[in-house]
Amino acid sequence: MTVIKQQDLIDSITDALQFIACYHPKDFIQAMSAAYDLEQSPAAKDAIAQILINSRLCAEDRRPICQDTGIVTVFIDVGMSVQWDAELSLDDMINEGVRRAYTHPDNVLRASIVSDPIGQRRNTGDNTPAIIHTQLVLGDTVSVRIAAKGGGSENKAKFTILNPSDSIVDWVLDTVPKMGAGWCPPGMLGIGVGGTAEKAMLLAKEAIMAPIDIQSLIQRGPETAAEKLRVELYEKINALGIGAQGLGGMTTVLDVKVNEFPTHAASLPVALIPNCAATRHTHFTLDGSGPATFTPPSLDDWPTITRSVAKNTRHINLDTVTQAEIQTWQPGDTLLLTGHLLTGRDAAHKKLADLIQQGKPLPAGLNFTGRFIYYVGPVDPVRDEVVGPAGPTTATRMDKFTELMLDKMGLMGMIGKAERGDNTIDAIKRHRAVYLIAVGGSAYLVSKAIKSSRVVAFDELGMESIREFYVENMPVTVAVDSQGESVHKTGPQEWRQRIADIPLPHH
């Protein structure tokens, strides 16, 4: 009989989460490298380059791939012949491992979990509790699949119950463009078909923890209905031209996974969950011989990529930039930002809106007039860092506050990731402002441009407090110009047509 010690499970969970925070799976690196080689869209190719460069830097320095170090999801299969040498419950052991991983002094991971989700939404401080799915199975080992899922991709999860005669392909092709770019493509799509509502979602979540193998499937030829669905969706989604970061390009998905389960004769439940460019998951098995060990990929697994400065790159001084200068920027232009900018996310915007509504002044020293705001919640710094990984968060969550920020606070520009809504684009045009994007999935690379950081307001919000950064040559792309033209609309339109006109090899 196998005896599993409490400490072995706790240590394994801790080490697994520290490992996946910093290392992409090898299959993901290879798939992204192939997408980089294939890509013909300059903007998308540069975005993929930043993701791959960021990935290698994180592996070299053992720092998080993304500032959003995720909500922990665990699928644990416990052999029925296993005996536990433990004082804690299974869930408590797993959560203790999560707690230690996210508060590790050598590599603090960002705590993103809030309790009382309907009320105060207070950060738990250690990223607990995890989402845990437990199965009792035959055998004498404990098998664990563990993932850290970012909010940007998790927020794009979709579910429907189709009629049995409806087309899954049609629903997916209608749904994916509506998901926008907040899930940070290119990534994987997990699709769960069958069961009940909650079972389909579980199937989809499990699907994105499987290895990327679409190319080998295409080479041998799909045989089952699920395999045929995978290949059809893979090719048709990429033909949409959404591309890396939604900028327009040839690769939107690296793989499409399909899990299925028997269902009611009257039902066809379908769930879709994307995995982002910060794909983080691993699998380990405990057999009683001690904690699991994790071997980093070889640095030789990453391609040798250096970013070249695009022809349309401009150097911008944030401390002297004028509205007249902003009006010369075109969608797709690459900018290198130097100077001071403010930061803020959902919670900070809500506090600002409440102050304005109550007729109260802003915190002392906080002035947005003529300034830029960066939507970011960085990881805590370690060693000699100014700030930890500090990539952009999904800007659409701030759409409801944009008119207020532009009209009442005099904000000049915003930096985030993904598209903006139509009302926000109208506000940007009306106020002759601008929206820029940084690459989601390149958080550590972006942090290298941040030379100083200080909290300006709402220190109690932790990672969501308002800071002032001084940046040097921070790379961004003009996403919505002062005339209201959005690259997230024009880019995919252009590349969808280009892809239709080009006889493409399989991805």
N, C-alpha and C positions, 0 to 999 in steps of 0.2 A: 504494500500500500504506500502510495506517495504522500509524503508530508510536506505541505507548503507552509513556510514560515511567514509570519506577518511582515517582518522586516524585508524579506525578499520581494514581496509584492510592492510594498511601499517604495523601496529603492528602485525597483524596475519602472514603476510609473513615473517617478521623479526623473530618472535618467532618460526615459523615452521622450518625455515632454521637453527636456532641455535639448535633446538630440534633434527632434523634428523642428524645433524653433529655429535652428541654425542651418540645417542641411536639407536641401531638396532631395527627394528620391532620385536615384540614377536614371530611372526610366523617364522622369519628367525633364531632367536636364537634356537627355538625348532627344526627346520629342521637341523641346523648345529650340534646340540647336538646329534640328531639321527644319522647323518653321522659319527660323532666321535665314537659313540658306535659301528657302523657297520664296521668301517675301520680296515683293516688287514695290510695295508702297513705301516710300522713304520714311514717312512718319511712323508707320507700324514697325518697320524694320528697326528704327532707332529705339522705339519703345521696347521691343524684344531684346535689343542689345543691352539696354539699361537693366532689364530684369535679369539677364544672364550675368552681367558684370556684378550686379548687386549680389546675386546668388553666390558667386565665387568669393567675393569679399567677405560675406557672412561665414562661409566655410573656413576661410583663412583665419578670421579673427574670432570665430565662434560667437557671433552676435545674431540677434533675430533678423530673419528675412524680411519681416513686416512689423510695423509698429503695433498692428492689431495682432496680438499673439493668441487670439482666438478663444472660443468657448470649447472646453474639452468634452469630447464624445468618446465613450468607451463601449466596445462590444466585447464582453468577456464570456467565454465558454468554459464552464467548470466541469471537469470530469467527475462523474458520480462516485468514483473510487478514491477521490482525493480526500485526505484528512488535513484539517487546518490546525496549525500551531499558532493560535491568534487570540487576542483579547478583544479586538475590534471587529465590528461587522464588516462584511465585504465592501459595502459602500463607504464606510468610514475609513477603511484602509486605502481605498482608491483616492478618496478626497484628501487624505493626509499626504499621499504622494503628490497630488496636484498642488497642495499648499506649499510643500517644500520646493517643488520645481519653480513655482512662480515667485517665491521669495528668496531664491538662491542668491547669496551675496555676490558671487562672481559673475552672474548673468541674470539680473533681475528681469523678469518678464512682465509685461503690462497687465495689470489686473483690470479686467473689463466687465466683470459680472456684477450686476446690481440686484439686490434683494428688494422685496416689496415693490414688484414691477408696476403695480397699478397705482402705488402711492408715492413714497419718498424716493424710490429708486436709489438707495444708498449702496455705494460700492462695497462689496464684501472684503476687499483689500487683499485677497489672496487667490482670486479667480475660482474659488469654490462656490457652489457645488458643481461637480461634473454631471453630464448627462450619461447615465449608465444603463446599459441593456445587458441583462444577464440571462444565460441559458445553461441548463443542466444537460450535459451530454454524456455519452458513454466514454469511458477512458479514465486515465489516471494522471492527466496533466491539466494545466490551466492555460488556455490560449487567449491572448489579448490583442485586439486591434484597437489602436488609439489614434485619435486625430485632434488637431487644434483648428477649429473652423472659424474663419474670420467673419465678422458681422456683415461686411459688404457683400460677400457671396451668399451667406446664409439668408440675408434679407430678400434675396431674389428667388427664393424657393417658391414653387408654384404647385398647385394641386387642382385637379378637376375630376369629375366622374362623367365619363363619356357614355353614350349609348354603345352597346356592343357592336353595332354596325358602323360606328364612327371611325374616322382615320386618326390614329395616334400621330402619324407624320404631319398631317395638316395642323393638328393642335400645337405640336411642338414648333413648327415653322411659323405659326402665328404668334406664339408666346415668346420665343427667344428675342425677336427684335424689340418687343415691349419691355424686356428686362433691362434695357439700357446697357451701360458699360460699367455700372457699379460693382459688378462681380469680377472685374479685372480680367477680361479675356486677354490672351488665350488661356483656357483651362479645360477641365473635363466637365461633362454633363452626366449626372447620374439619373437614370429614369427607372422608377418602380412601377410595375404594371400588375394589377390584380389585388387579391386580398380584400381589405377594407380600407377606409381612409387612412387610418393610422399605420396599417401594415404597408401600404404603398409608399408612404413617406419614409418608413424605416428601410424598405428595400432600396429606395433611391439613395439614402444616406450611406448604406453599406456599399452600394455600387461604386461610389467615387473613392473608395479605399482599396480598390483593386488595381493591379498594375496596368499601365498603358500598353496595349498590344494590338491596336487597330491595324497597324501595317501588316503584321503577321496574319491577321484574320483576312485582310484583303488579298494577300498573296495566296493563301490556301483556298480562299473562297468560302463565303458564309453558307451554312447548311441549315441551321434551325431558323425558325421565324424570328427569334430574338436576335440572332446574329445578322440576319438580313436587315432587320430594323436598325441595328447599330450602324451598319455600313451606309444604308440609305440616308439616315439622319446625319452622319458624319459628313458625307459629301454635300448634302443639300444645305446644311447649316453653314458650312464654309463658303458655299456659293452665294450666301446672303451678303458677303462683302463687309461684314461688321468690323472684323479685324482686331488687332491688338489695341486695347484700351478704347475700342469703339471708334478709332480714327479712320477706319476704312482700310481693308487689306485682305490678304488671301487666307489667313488662318484665324479662325474664331474659336474652334474647338480642337484640342489635341486628341481627344478620344470621346466617344459616347458609350456609356455603359448601360446595360439593360438587365435588371433583375425582375423575375416574374414569380407569381404565386397564384394558385387556384383562387377563383373568385365566384361570386354569386352569378347565376345565369342572367340576371337582369342588369348587371353592373360591368363597367370597365373603368375602375379607378386608375388614374395615371398621376404620378408625382414626378416632379422635375426639380433636382437640386444641383446647382453648379458648384464646382470647386474652382478657386481663383488661381492667379499666378503665384500665390504663396501656398501652393499645395503642401500640406504637412500631415503625414500619417506614417505609421509603422506598425509592425506586427511582431509579437514575441510570444514564446511559450515557456512556462515554468514547469520543471519536471522534478523539483525537489532538490536539485543539485546546487542551488544558489540563485542570485538575481540574474536577470537578463543582461547581456552586453550588446553594445551597438557600435558598429564599425562605420566610420565616416566614409563617404565616397572618396576616391582618389582625385586629387586636383587635376589629374590628367583627363578626368571625365568632362571637364568644362572646356568649351571651345575657346580659342584665343581670339578675343574680340576687343577691339579698341574703337571708341566712338570718335568719329571725325566731325568737326564743326560743320554744320550745314551751311549752304551758301546764303540762306536767308536769316542767319543768326544775327541778333542784335544784342549788344551789351547795354543793359538798362540800369541807371542809378535810381533806386527807389526813393532816395532822399530828395531828389530834385526833379523827378519825372512830373510832367504836366499833362493836363487833359488834352491839350493840342497834340502832344507827342503820342499819346495813347491812340488818338484817332487815325494815326498813320499805320497802326499795326493791323496785319491781315490774318484771317484764320489760317492756322497751320504754321505761322511764323514761329521759329525757335528763338526764345529769349534766354539770356543769362542774367539773372537778377543779382544785383549787389546793393546792399543797404539794409535799412531797418524795416521790418514788417511785424504786424501783430498776428496772434493766433487765436483761434476760438472754434468751438464746436457747438453741438446742440444745446448742452446745458448752459453754456455761457451766453448764447444767443437768447435763450429763454429768460435768463436773469436780466439781460439788457432790456428786453422787451417789457418785462414787468416793471423795471425802473421807469421807463418812459411812460408806460400806462399810468403809473402812480404819480407822475409828475416829480419824481425824485432825480437828483443829479447823478451822473455817472461817477464811479469810484475816482478818487483823486489821481490825477496824472494820466487818465485814460482819454484819449482823443482820437477819433477815427477820421477826422477831416483830412481828405487828400491822401489817405493811407491805403495800404493793401492788407488784407487779412488772409491768413493761411489756415485752412480747415485741417487741423492736425491734433492728435493726442499722442505725444511721443512716449517712447519707452524711457525709463529712468536711466541716466548715464552711469557708467562704471569707469573705474580707473581715471584716465585723464580726459574722458569725453566731455564735451560741452553739453551734449544731449544725446540720448540713445536714438535708435532708429526712428525716423520721423517722416514717414510717407503720408500722402494725402488721404483724407477720408472722403466718403461719397458726398458730393456737394448738394445733391438733390434734397438731402435732409434739412438743409439750410434755406431751401427755396421760400418757405413760409415767412422767413425773416428778412429776405433780401430787399424788398421795397422799403422797409423800415431802416435798414442799414444804409441804403443809398440816399434816401430822402431825408431822414431825421439826423443821421450821423455823419453824412458827407463822405462815406466810404467811396474810394475811387476804383478799387479793383479787388478781385477775389481769386484765390488759388485753391483748387481741390482736385478731385478726380471725377470722371464720368460727366454725363450730359446735364443740362439744366432744363427745367420745365418751360413751357411756352410763356407763361405769365412772367417768369423770371427773366427770360430773354427779352420780353417787352420792356421790363423795368430797366434792364441793362441798356437797351437802346434809348429809352426815354431819358435816362440820366447820363448818357454818353460814357458809361463805365466800361469795364472789360472783365472777362472771366478767363483765367489761365488754368491749365492743368499740369500737374506733375504726374509721373508715372506711378500708378499703384503697383506694388510689388518691387519697388526699388528704394525702400525706406532707409536702409543703411547707407546706400549711395547718396541719397538726398542729405542725410545727416552730416555727411562730410563737408557740405557747403555751409553749415551753420557754425559760425565762429563765436557767437555769444548768445546767452539766453538768460532772461530774468522774468520772474512772475510780476505782472502788472496789476492784475485784479483776480478776485475769486479764488484765492489760494486753496480754499476749502474744497474745491472741485477736483483737486489732484491733477490727473492727466488732462482734464477738461478745463483747467484754469486758463486765463488769458495771459499769454506771455509776449514778450518782445524778443524777436530773433534779430541778430545781425548776420546776414548771409553774404557769401561771396560766390559769384558765378553759379547760382542755383538754376539748374536747367528746367525750363517750363515751355509749354506750347500754347499759343493763343487759340482758345477753344470757341469763345464767343467774342466777336469784335464789337466796337462801339456802335456799329450799325445794326447789330443784332443778327449777324450771320454766324451760324453754328457749324463747326467742323464735324460735330457728331451727327449732323444731318447730311451735309454735303459729302463727307468722306465715304460713308457706307454706300450712298447712292452712286457715287462715281465708281467705286470698286466693284459693286454688284454688276454694273454694266461691263466693266473691264473683264471681270472673270467670265461673264457670259460670252465675251468675244474671243477669249483665249482658249485654245485647246489645252487643257491642263492635264498633267500627269496626276495620278493619285497623290494625296498628301503623304 
